[in-house]
């Protein structure tokens, strides 16, 4: 996983240091030396995360952050403030401006890399949801961007997992002024509690007496029902390695002891705002699916959605110099299946085929029914070699297991042919890639079917 990081600082030496550290970890680094340039780059969607110096002339980091977070085009970009200011009041001011985190100069490599990696993972997930929300907006479904800007992050449902009363009682007193707060003092029961209730945020102490708090965080992330809940960890200031591990497994944010209660309030609001924004994005996607963009038989996306979404994905890949591959799949001799088993039998095959496709591809891949017995899979950030491996795995899976049809009373064998094309230049577009993939599919069928043929261009 990589990402483009924008480093903003008016001191060239500071920029060079951060650029070198991030480049060594294979991040793509862009730079800006003032707030105005940073805002312009962000509006053009040329970065995934902003590392923002606070003390700059003309427009300081707080003002830049406020502008980013009040703009519907940029409010979703994570902002980490890099500053020599280390007082809780400074962090609260930054958090209230919309910052996701603070790194204090001199910045340690562990803190820098772990935080950037964590935010990059979250940004990738949000980008996929936003991309699909854009397509939803084109069919008349309201985007949540405006609501996200006005969201206060208050009136949330919070669970605190802590077995030390002297610690959690202070937190409850602080948070109860704005939120509904529950406490779980038995960490072994916490996962069941989280799964049973619709919490916005779980606050986990990493200093539990007889339980590993990071294991609990990992368990929350691993369950389908709880994996989207925000997690805030509380730990000791000298526990950087453990904190870095927490960010790797999915902790959204953290507080260091002794906890400043105003900072806790600010960080909790930030996490609840993010949670509500991503939930609105998911709701939008779900609503759009129900309304117009899925194939009623297979449950995969339909051709109309695919064509709109593919164009956006290709434009994004070209702008960021990222690979993207497209597979066109045809079920071999499907007319014979319809003729021999009836259209009901053919429909059973199509439904089962869609289920098998879902088990092979990733969440970020886009699977669509293109028409009849033809399907398209769009694979972002995937080159031709990897796409060919995935296609071959799917081909073998289809050929190796008979299709059970007509309510389990009959079965039949089927195979597929697959043509693959990938983004090959700045002038490429959805139509040209689909055409090349279709030509590759034609060669697969001409050469005997039940095979994968990559585009030779």
C-alpha positions in Angstrom: 0.0 0.0 0.0 1.2 3.5 -0.9 -0.2 7.0 -0.9 0.7 10.5 -2.0 1.6 12.7 1.0 1.6 16.5 0.7 4.3 18.0 3.0 3.5 21.7 3.7 6.2 23.9 5.5 7.7 27.2 4.7 11.2 26.0 5.8 12.8 24.0 2.9 15.1 22.0 5.3 12.0 20.7 7.2 10.3 19.7 3.9 13.4 17.9 2.7 13.7 15.9 6.0 10.1 14.7 5.9 10.3 14.0 2.1 13.4 11.8 2.6 11.8 9.9 5.5 8.5 9.2 3.6 10.2 8.4 0.3 12.3 5.8 2.1 9.0 4.1 3.1 7.9 4.2 -0.6 5.4 6.9 -0.2 4.9 9.4 -3.1 5.7 12.8 -1.7 4.5 16.2 -3.0 5.5 19.5 -1.4 4.2 23.0 -0.8 5.8 26.0 0.9 2.7 28.0 1.8 -0.9 27.5 2.6 -2.3 28.8 -0.7 -0.4 26.3 -2.8 -1.4 23.5 -0.4 -5.1 24.3 -0.8 -4.7 24.4 -4.6 -3.0 21.0 -4.7 -5.7 19.5 -2.4 -8.6 20.8 -4.5 -7.0 19.2 -7.5 -7.1 15.8 -5.6 -3.3 15.5 -5.8 -2.7 14.1 -2.4 -4.1 11.5 0.1 -2.7 12.9 3.4 -1.5 16.4 4.4 1.4 16.9 6.8 0.9 20.5 7.7 3.3 22.8 9.6 1.5 25.1 12.0 3.8 28.1 12.1 3.8 29.6 8.6 3.5 33.2 7.4 0.5 34.7 5.6 -1.7 31.7 6.5 -0.9 29.5 9.5 -1.6 25.7 9.7 -4.8 26.2 11.7 -6.3 28.4 9.0 -5.2 26.1 6.2 -6.8 23.1 8.1 -10.1 25.0 8.6 -10.3 25.9 4.9 -9.6 22.3 3.9 -12.3 20.9 6.3 -14.9 23.5 5.2 -14.5 22.7 1.5 -16.7 19.8 0.2 -13.9 18.9 -2.2 -11.2 18.5 0.4 -12.8 17.9 3.9 -12.2 14.2 3.6 -8.4 14.5 3.3 -6.7 13.6 6.6 -4.6 16.4 8.0 -1.7 15.8 10.4 -0.2 18.9 12.0 3.6 18.9 12.5 4.5 21.4 15.1 6.9 22.4 17.9 3.8 23.4 20.0 3.2 20.7 22.5 0.6 22.0 24.9 -2.8 20.4 25.1 -4.5 23.7 24.3 -2.6 23.8 21.0 -3.7 20.2 20.1 -7.3 21.1 21.0 -7.1 24.2 18.8 -5.9 22.0 15.9 -8.4 19.3 16.5 -11.2 21.9 16.5 -9.9 23.2 13.2 -10.3 19.6 11.9 -6.9 18.1 12.2 -6.7 14.3 12.5 -3.6 14.2 14.6 -0.5 16.0 15.8 3.2 15.1 15.4 5.5 17.1 17.7 8.9 18.2 16.4 11.4 16.5 16.3 9.2 13.8 14.7 10.2 10.2 15.4 10.3 7.9 12.5 8.0 5.3 14.2 5.3 7.9 15.0 5.5 9.4 11.5 5.4 6.2 9.5 2.8 4.4 11.6 0.4 7.3 11.6 0.7 7.9 7.9 0.2 4.3 7.1 -2.9 4.1 9.3 -4.4 7.2 7.8 -3.6 6.0 4.2 -5.5 2.8 4.8 -8.5 4.7 6.1 -8.3 7.2 3.2 -8.3 4.4 0.6 -11.5 3.0 2.1 -13.2 6.4 2.2 -12.1 7.1 -1.4 -13.8 4.0 -2.7 -17.0 4.9 -0.9 -16.8 8.5 -2.2 -16.2 7.3 -5.7 -19.3 5.2 -5.6 -21.2 8.1 -4.0 -20.3 10.3 -7.0 -21.9 7.7 -9.3 -25.0 7.6 -7.0 -25.3 11.4 -7.2 -25.5 11.2 -10.9 -28.8 9.2 -10.6 -30.3 11.8 -8.1 -29.2 10.6 -4.7 -28.0 13.4 -2.4 -24.4 13.5 -1.5 -23.4 13.6 2.3 -20.6 16.1 1.8 -22.6 19.1 3.0 -23.9 17.3 6.0 -20.4 16.2 6.9 -19.2 19.8 7.0 -22.0 20.8 9.4 -21.7 17.7 11.6 -20.8 18.5 15.2 -19.7 15.0 16.4 -22.0 15.3 19.5 -24.7 13.0 20.8 -22.7 9.9 20.1 -22.9 6.5 21.7 -19.6 5.5 23.4 -18.3 2.5 25.2 -15.3 2.8 27.5 -13.4 -0.4 28.2 -11.3 0.2 31.3 -10.9 -1.8 34.6 -9.6 1.1 36.7 -12.4 3.2 38.2 -10.0 6.1 38.9 -9.4 6.4 35.2 -12.8 5.8 33.6 -14.8 7.9 36.1 -13.0 11.1 34.9 -13.7 10.2 31.3 -17.4 9.5 31.9 -17.8 12.8 33.7 -16.2 14.6 30.8 -17.9 12.8 27.9 -21.4 12.6 29.5 -22.0 16.3 28.9 -22.1 15.6 25.1 -22.6 11.8 24.7 -24.3 8.7 26.0 -21.5 6.8 27.7 -21.4 3.1 28.8 -18.5 1.5 30.7 -17.4 -2.1 30.5 -15.0 -3.1 33.3 -14.7 -6.8 32.2 -12.6 -6.7 29.0 -13.5 -10.3 28.2 -17.1 -9.2 27.8 -16.4 -6.0 25.8 -16.6 -7.6 22.4 -20.1 -9.0 23.0 -21.1 -5.6 24.3 -19.8 -3.8 21.2 -21.6 -6.3 18.9 -24.9 -6.0 20.7 -25.1 -2.2 20.7 -24.9 0.4 17.9 -21.8 2.3 19.3 -20.2 5.2 17.4 -16.9 4.9 19.3 -15.1 2.4 21.6 -12.4 3.8 23.9 -10.0 1.1 25.0 -7.4 1.4 27.7 -4.2 -0.4 26.8 -3.3 -0.7 30.5 -5.9 -3.3 31.3 -4.8 -5.5 34.2 -5.3 -9.1 32.9 -6.2 -8.5 29.3 -4.5 -7.4 26.1 -6.2 -4.2 25.0 -4.8 -4.5 21.5 -6.3 -8.0 21.1 -9.7 -6.5 21.8 -9.1 -3.8 19.2 -8.1 -6.5 16.7 -11.2 -8.5 17.5 -13.5 -5.5 17.0 -11.9 -4.9 13.6 -12.3 -8.6 12.6 -16.0 -8.9 13.1 -18.3 -7.9 10.2 -20.8 -6.3 12.7 -18.2 -4.2 14.5 -15.4 -3.5 12.0 -16.6 0.0 11.1 -16.8 1.3 14.7 -14.2 3.9 15.5 -11.6 2.9 18.1 -9.7 5.4 20.4 -6.9 3.9 22.5 -5.5 5.3 25.7 -1.9 4.5 26.5 1.3 5.7 28.2 3.6 8.2 26.5 6.6 5.9 26.6 4.7 3.0 24.8 5.3 4.1 21.2 6.0 0.6 19.8 2.8 -0.7 21.2 0.9 2.3 19.9 2.3 1.9 16.4 1.1 -1.7 16.5 -2.3 -0.5 17.5 -2.5 1.8 14.5 -1.4 -1.0 12.2 -4.3 -3.2 13.3 -6.9 -0.5 12.9 -7.0 1.8 15.9 -8.3 5.2 14.6 -6.8 7.5 17.2 -5.1 7.6 20.6 -4.6 9.7 23.7 -1.6 9.7 25.9 -1.7 9.7 29.7 -2.1 12.0 31.6 -5.2 12.6 29.5 -6.3 16.2 28.9 -10.1 16.1 29.1 -10.6 18.9 26.6 -8.4 17.1 24.1 -10.4 13.9 24.8 -13.6 15.7 23.9 -12.1 17.1 20.7 -10.7 13.8 19.6 -14.0 12.0 20.3 -15.9 14.6 18.3 -13.5 14.1 15.4 -13.9 10.3 15.4 -17.7 10.5 15.6 -17.9 12.9 12.8 -15.7 10.6 10.6 -17.8 7.6 11.6 -21.1 9.3 10.7 -19.6 10.6 7.4 -18.5 7.1 6.3 -21.8 5.6 7.4 -23.7 8.2 5.3 -21.5 7.2 2.3 -22.3 3.6 2.9 -26.0 4.4 3.2 -25.8 6.3 -0.1 -24.1 3.4 -1.8 -26.7 1.0 -0.5 -29.6 3.2 -1.5 -28.2 3.6 -5.0 -27.8 -0.1 -5.3 -31.4 -0.7 -4.3 -32.7 2.0 -6.7 -30.9 1.6 -10.0 -27.4 0.3 -10.3 -27.5 -3.5 -9.8 -28.5 -6.3 -11.9 -31.6 -7.8 -10.5 -30.7 -11.4 -11.3 -27.1 -11.6 -10.1 -26.9 -8.7 -7.6 -23.7 -7.5 -9.3 -23.5 -3.9 -10.6 -25.2 -3.3 -13.9 -23.7 -2.1 -17.2 -24.8 1.5 -16.7 -23.1 1.9 -13.3 -20.0 0.1 -14.5 -19.5 2.5 -17.5 -19.9 5.6 -15.3 -17.7 4.3 -12.5 -15.0 2.8 -14.9 -14.5 6.2 -16.5 -13.9 7.8 -13.1 -11.5 5.1 -12.0 -9.5 5.3 -15.2 -9.2 9.1 -14.9 -8.1 8.8 -11.3 -5.6 6.0 -12.2 -4.1 8.1 -15.1 -3.8 11.2 -12.9 -1.9 9.3 -10.3 0.1 7.1 -12.6 -1.5 3.9 -11.1 -2.3 0.7 -13.0 -5.9 -0.5 -13.6 -7.0 -3.6 -15.4 -10.3 -4.8 -16.9 -11.5 -8.3 -17.3 -14.4 -9.3 -19.7 -15.7 -12.7 -19.0 -18.0 -14.9 -21.1 -19.7 -18.1 -20.0 -18.9 -20.6 -22.7 -21.7 -22.1 -24.7 -24.3 -20.5 -22.5 -27.0 -20.8 -25.3 -26.6 -24.5 -25.0 -27.2 -24.3 -21.2 -30.5 -22.3 -21.8 -31.6 -24.7 -24.6 -30.8 -27.8 -22.5 -31.9 -26.8 -19.1 -34.3 -23.9 -19.8 -33.9 -20.3 -18.9 -34.5 -21.1 -15.2 -31.5 -23.3 -15.3 -29.5 -20.6 -17.0 -30.5 -18.1 -14.4 -29.3 -20.5 -11.7 -25.9 -20.6 -13.4 -25.7 -16.8 -13.6 -26.5 -16.4 -9.9 -24.0 -19.0 -8.8 -21.4 -17.6 -11.1 -21.8 -14.1 -9.5 -21.3 -15.6 -6.1 -18.1 -17.3 -7.1 -16.8 -14.0 -8.6 -17.4 -12.2 -5.3 -15.3 -14.8 -3.5 -12.3 -14.3 -5.8 -12.1 -10.5 -6.1 -11.3 -7.8 -3.5 -13.6 -5.3 -1.9 -12.2 -2.5 -4.1 -12.8 -4.4 -7.3 -15.9 -3.7 -9.3 -17.8 -6.7 -10.7 -20.6 -6.1 -13.2 -23.0 -8.0 -15.4 -22.3 -6.5 -18.8 -25.2 -8.2 -20.6 -26.5 -11.7 -21.1 -23.7 -14.1 -20.0 -21.0 -11.5 -20.2 -19.4 -10.0 -17.1 -16.8 -7.2 -16.4 -14.4 -7.0 -13.5 -12.6 -3.7 -13.0 -9.4 -4.0 -10.8 -8.0 -0.7 -9.5 -4.2 -0.6 -8.7 -3.7 -3.9 -10.5 -1.3 -4.5 -13.4 -1.7 -7.0 -16.2 0.4 -9.7 -14.5 -1.7 -9.7 -11.3 -5.0 -9.4 -13.2 -4.0 -12.5 -15.3 -3.3 -14.5 -12.1 -6.7 -13.5 -10.7 -8.4 -14.4 -13.9 -6.7 -17.7 -14.1 -7.8 -18.5 -10.5 -11.4 -17.6 -11.4 -11.3 -19.7 -14.6 -10.1 -22.8 -12.6 -12.7 -22.3 -9.9 -15.5 -22.2 -12.4 -14.3 -25.3 -14.3 -13.5 -27.4 -11.3 -16.9 -27.3 -9.6 -20.3 -28.2 -11.2 -23.2 -25.8 -11.0 -26.1 -27.0 -9.0 -29.4 -25.9 -10.6 -33.2 -26.3 -10.3 -33.3 -26.3 -6.5 -30.5 -28.9 -6.3 -32.1 -31.5 -8.5 -29.6 -31.3 -11.3 -26.0 -30.1 -11.9 -24.0 -29.2 -14.9 -20.4 -28.2 -15.8 -19.5 -24.9 -17.3 -16.3 -23.0 -18.3 -15.5 -19.4 -19.0 -13.3 -17.4 -21.4 -11.6 -14.2 -20.2 -10.0 -11.3 -22.0 -7.9 -8.7 -20.1 -6.7 -5.2 -20.9 -4.9 -2.6 -18.8 -4.4 1.1 -18.8 -1.6 1.7 -21.3 -1.3 5.5 -21.6 -2.6 8.9 -20.8 -4.9 8.9 -23.9 -6.6 5.6 -22.8 -10.2 5.7 -21.8 -13.0 3.4 -20.8 -14.1 2.7 -24.4 -10.6 1.8 -25.6 -9.8 -0.4 -22.7 -13.1 -2.3 -23.0 -12.5 -2.7 -26.7 -9.1 -4.2 -26.2 -10.4 -6.6 -23.5 -13.3 -7.6 -25.8 -10.8 -8.3 -28.6 -8.8 -10.5 -26.2 -12.0 -12.3 -25.2 -12.7 -12.9 -28.9 -9.3 -14.5 -29.3 -9.9 -16.7 -26.2 -13.1 -18.0 -27.7 -11.6 -18.4 -31.2 -8.7 -20.5 -29.7 -11.0 -23.0 -28.0 -12.6 -21.3 -25.0 -11.9 -22.1 -21.3 -8.8 -19.9 -21.3 -7.5 -16.5 -20.3 -6.0 -14.2 -22.9 -4.3 -10.9 -22.0 -4.4 -8.0 -24.5 -1.2 -8.0 -26.4 -1.1 -4.1 -26.9 
